[in-house]
Amino acid sequence: MLATLKQTAELVDLFRTQGTKQSYRKGDLIIRPGDTPHGVFYIYSGLVKAYDITKYNEENLLIIRKQDELFPLIWAITGQERQVIYQALAPTVTWCITREKFLEHMSSKPDALAPLLDMTLEMYRLHSERILNLEYRTVRERIISFLLTMSQRFGKQTEQGLLIEVPLRHQDIASSVNATRETASRELAGLERKGLITNKQSLIVLKDVVLLEKHLDQS
């Protein structure tokens, strides 16, 4: 991490003192299809899914933003719009400031870029992981790799195993591993039958991380 606690606190304070507090229920759209973002958002609590719609009219998961992160980051920095939809995955609270205020803060305090660089590097890492994941030959291997990556970002150890604290629909997983929803569902069921995962109400628990990792090592 490049940012100091002081630099991060200053960025958060910018949103809290100059921003507008907004609350969303699970499933609410924060930025709708085709809309120009009306500001830069800081996630105070909750989860936000970023996705687009493919030419086959299917959702394509891009990234899941969590507490203490900003979105839409590319638009905030470059002003370039993309057809990305942002939706609350859980009850979510944000602070929103205008892009003008955000850029003014960044230009007036050069060291304020450090927290932003941390977030950008994390986003780059996640997208790189997704590209590397596609090198695995089988859908099952790609799903295991995807779940392990998600567990590093959202995992919580429980008595049942490593819980991924993000609701993941089969379509979200399928789009992330370049597979059809039907194939992803079949492979997830196979992992569940082997006792490697449980999958209830879109919440996945990794029952044996070591065995899952060995499965990839042997591929």
Sequence and secondary structure as in RCSB ss.txt:
>XXXX:A:sequence
MLATLKQTAELVDLFRTQGTKQSYRKGDLIIRPGDTPHGVFYIYSGLVKAYDITKYNEENLLIIRKQDELFPLIW
AITGQERQVIYQALAPTVTWCITREKFLEHMSSKPDALAPLLDMTLEMYRLHSERILNLEYRTVRERIISFLLTM
SQRFGKQTEQGLLIEVPLRHQDIASSVNATRETASRELAGLERKGLITNKQSLIVLKDVVLLEKHLDQS
>XXXX:A:secstr
  S HHHHHHHHHHHHHHSEEEEE TT EEE TT    SEEEEEES EEEEEE TTS EEEEEEE TT EESHHH
HHH      EEEESSSEEEEEE HHHHHHHHHH GGGHHHHHHHHHHHHHHHHHHHHHTTSSSHHHHHHHHHHHH
HHHHEEE SSSEEE S   HHHHHHHTT  HHHHHHHHHHHHHTTSEEEETTEEEES HHHHHHHHHT 
